[in-house]
Amino acid sequence: MINSAAIRNLFAAPFLIWAVLFIFCPVVAIAWYGLTNAQGAMTLANISLMTHWEYLKALELSIVLALISTVICLIVAYPLCLILTEKKRGKGSLLFLLFILPMWMNSLLTTMAWQTILEKNGILNQFLRLLSLPDVSLINTPAAIVIGMIYNFLPYMVLPLYVALSKINGNVIAAARDLGASSWQTFTKVILPLSLPGAISGITMVFIPSLTTFFISGLLGGNKILLIGNIVEQEFTMAYDWHLGSGLSLVLMVFIVINMAVTAYFDRSEGQVKK
């Protein structure tokens, strides 16, 4: 008779195979290329090139734009999710579905749509001209890239926040208000701590892709504003320097590991508080 441990191992086998093929092997390949030169000798030159001004500037801009888009997504998602959770189940579910709809669409197509909206003779400027207002120059600017990031990654902030807020017992919020807590006190003392895991998950799901994106900045920045993701992509597809591209990718992995460590810390702290 098959024991429970064997059954668990059997069901875990597909995930283990997937993890080895699509997580472990790619990471090993990136580490190998990033830590070797064209002759196969071990070197740190590929990683040390990140200290060059061109790469540091791109990394700094990537971090700044990723932080801006993450903060804006968080500020927009919190009141939005609070409104959705207070709606009746049918209406709230429909509105929630509309906000996560971009997740089901090709992100390249939606970004190209924003390119059409923001370009010099695009939909936005045509609308402003109808109102006799001056044109705005957004395309090929950091602002356009941030708009693209927010549109593409906002659903990834809304989804975990909505789930976390939906799990909060309404009686807890009602009790806080009955005890004289204002709306702000109820939010900061009750809602925010209970929804913190969802907020942390959303921050992770927005910040990391915003930091490493290249197609959004390529389309909305017109390849005039280089983020670190664009440089890595160009090293692989244009310069064919896999070693340098992998070395820069290893540096980006450091930020991902830091983000994961911070997330794990807050999750652990939240678990201890609940206990």
Secondary structure, 3 states (H helix, E strand, C coil): CCCHHHHHHHHHHHHHHHHHHHHHHHHHHHHHHHCECCCCCECCHHHHHHHCHHHHHHHHHHHHHHHHHHHHHHHHHHHHHHHHHHCCHHHHHHHHHHHHHHHHCCHHHHHHHHHHHHCCCCHHHHHHHHCCCCCCCCCCCHHHHHHHHHHHHHHHHHHHHHHHHHCCCHHHHHHHHHCCCCHHHHHHHHHHHHHHHHHHHHHHHHHHHHHHCCHHHHHHCCCCCCCHHHHHHHHHHCCCCHHHHHHHHHHHHHHHHHHHHHHHHHHHHHHHHHC
